[in-house]
């Protein structure tokens, strides 16, 4: 039978009477990469979950190579040859990488005993074949894996089976440049082998580099399809949100005021002799490649990681940062990169998550004033346009962009002097990005000192008044807004000789 790929026809799905998909008809051809784009809440995740067998559609049909599918469970999807690589990989923490990859098909000897030698040999062969031999050690325990390595384990699981359709959901959100290049090369091989590849991403550069076609969803409906060779990022953004790309970075730059955050020669286990200042009303961006030490510096400034030497001052007062509570009491807020693992109580409601940093101000004696807490939550849900059925909705059920808004609401309610945002738009669609940029602009206008970490250079250049660049745990240079460019930032981020790097002159 000639391979034709996956076809969805008239697919619909509602939750509690609210439509998530509206009669979507779309082809995912074999031997092609189809990018699926849209704002958070547009229906992308619902469609992917239907393809993965997690949800059953209310109407419509699925066909693979001309054969109708009935996907009642994820096992049905896997049996049909459909694999979904999620943004949040499921890893068994206490077994090795190799055991995580081949769960359900582990080699045995004497009928029951795990054949570790055969498992290791099989794993190394597949790592080499797929181009990830530099990135994963078969014997590493699952709990020791980085976010990027967890993603690679999930990819390995899918590609060591007989797959016909592979859907990638934001696969590069936590990958290094080298790992990303390996993934792109792999996707190219999958296309040549005749697989239908579905690629969900908010990163325009990736879409135009990888995809043959782009399909855009909005409010659960298919807005349109385009060949990537025949469209542009501006057209795709207009299809997604009805706004032009030029509105993304329309921030007004203020005249900064007093020094609020002053880090002097800060040294931790991961960063060395880092000094920087952030003034009231100023947005300073920390730029650098993966592993530069930016997140580690942010964690130390927020009291989450120990500082070995150096000083941190807020409004001139030296801080003793032994735990995050010390930073919060000094007027600092911190939104970490891994919002699900580090910032959110996923099984608690929006109300609980927003009020988390405000309990000391909401309580009377030893009890939280419920009415005040609910009013606070409703205020910020409304002002940040958090899409949620109610303030009691579990945060894990919200989209990534709305989860990030809940984290921002927590700190806006606290009214900090300094706000540290680590990858605030990671895994967030274009529409939500615009809203988060507006929040950052409003914070700066109100006099908050904002320190932003971002791996997206256009975002860094559009948001920042100043850019501090790091490499290998050290500051390699600093650029004012007027002198900053992608080339200048990258030159500092890759500076080979740190001792001879001068300010703005790599």
Helices and strands as residue ranges (DSSP letters): E 5-15, E 18-29, E 32-37, H 44-51, E 59-64, E 67-69, H 74-80, E 82-85, H 97-101, E 108-109, E 113-114, H 116-130, G 142-144, H 147-159, E 165-169, H 177-192, E 196-200, H 204-210, E 213-218, E 221-227, G 228-230, H 233-241, G 245-247, E 259-267, E 274-279, E 283-287, H 294-301, E 309-314, E 317-318, H 324-329, E 332-335, I 339-343, H 350-355, G 356-358, H 359-362, E 363-364, E 367-368, H 370-383, G 395-397, H 400-414, E 418-422, H 430-445, E 449-453, H 457-463, E 466-471, E 474-480, H 486-493, G 498-500
